[in-house]
Amino acid sequence: MKQLLVLLSFFVIAVLSQTPISPTSSPNPTIPKWPYYFSASVVAHSNNREEPPRFARWFYDSVKNKDRLDSISEWHSELYWTERIFDHSIQREYMIFFQQGSVSCYYRSINTTLPKPNFSNFVYIGRALIDEVPVYHWIDNDRTNGITIQYYEDIKYREPKRIDLANDRERRSETWIFYEFDTCSQDPELFDVPAFIRSSCNPL
């Protein structure tokens, strides 16, 4: 009986020695998906030293196909509370400026690109840490257009933690850091310009 057990042990060891072992303990994660709706607190940094970091509350709803950014911004050398609504269905941006009882509204064609990757060309390159939070690190290196996008997502919740964008041709780069992210449906009225303001809105 002992001889049989010994032979069986040698057989198991021989089989295991021929079995390839994966260099990683877990498979690569599935491709990320941009949320259908969310609200988030973000700070955008630019390599342009004349641009200070920009804080904003960002709202998005894919059904309405609209984004909204709330922030304090400079307009005609003064600071205003600003609401920017991007209606992608008609390619129009509304900018509403509030200051001490005054309200000014303008609209124009959208000329701002918000970082919402589709991930079709992203490659997983490993894990990292953002503010000590474990994240998956993805990259899209578009050599044809000279644009590189790096995306970091929370491993636990699969939500954005940071997005880096670099345009080699324009020598411009931006980093968007997400300090809070809430994946939930948004109040649809957030994305509508109130009628009493829209009636006074001006083309820009």
Secondary structure as GFF3:
##gff-version 3
##sequence-region A 1 204
A	DSSP	alpha_helix	2	17	.	.	.	ID=ss1
A	DSSP	beta_strand	37	46	.	.	.	ID=ss2
A	DSSP	beta_strand	54	61	.	.	.	ID=ss3
A	DSSP	beta_strand	66	75	.	.	.	ID=ss4
A	DSSP	beta_strand	78	87	.	.	.	ID=ss5
A	DSSP	beta_strand	92	99	.	.	.	ID=ss6
A	DSSP	beta_strand	102	109	.	.	.	ID=ss7
A	DSSP	beta_strand	123	130	.	.	.	ID=ss8
A	DSSP	beta_strand	133	142	.	.	.	ID=ss9
A	DSSP	beta_strand	147	154	.	.	.	ID=ss10
A	DSSP	beta_strand	160	167	.	.	.	ID=ss11
A	DSSP	beta_strand	172	182	.	.	.	ID=ss12
A	DSSP	three_ten_helix	188	191	.	.	.	ID=ss13
A	DSSP	alpha_helix	195	198	.	.	.	ID=ss14
A	DSSP	beta_strand	202	203	.	.	.	ID=ss15
###
